[in-house]
């Protein structure tokens, strides 16, 4: 669990910090033309979080919701620090005074930009059906070893074996048994036919 949220949080923090530093650099050279680059950058940041979380949902990773929640919080704080450092080194020699706003409003905005698309990605990814493996793929994935004596794993279930059986309640009345249970020794009430 530790590795899941930590790696996702740090990767998202680096991606956000680099994107925001590049936007700051762009705004120095093009102060009036910021709408399109800002929109594209936000779309890429949202897309990265949504795509990576959708993969986690599709793979069915355990505790993926909690991992992405903590990763969003970590990404907010770490990206704020990295953004101030990146802006100080590459853009305009920003000082420590910018750290307060980066760790409050900037961190909250970054956490939101990770959490919302990650939630959507987890929802969509968990709804996508994984392809069934064929028997040949099963044999290729499991190597023969000493414990199994070199035997292959059993074949995958057929479609008829995978299909759930209907419950007695869902079967048509003609297929159900004709005898009805009695209550306290009394005969059942006649059926309406």
KAQUIUR-V248153 format. One record per pair of residues at least 24 apart in sequence whose C-alpha atoms are under 6 Angstrom apart, sorted by the first residue. I is the first residue (numbers start at 0). J is the second residue. Records with the same first field share a line. If there is no record, write none. Layout:
I: J ; J
This chain:
4: 66 ; 70
7: 70
8: 70 ; 73 ; 74
11: 74
12: 74 ; 77 ; 78
16: 78 ; 81 ; 82
20: 86
24: 90
45: 116
48: 113 ; 116 ; 117
49: 116 ; 117 ; 120
52: 117 ; 120 ; 121
53: 120 ; 121 ; 124
56: 121 ; 124 ; 125
57: 124 ; 125
71: 110 ; 113 ; 114
72: 110
75: 106 ; 109 ; 110
76: 102 ; 106
79: 106
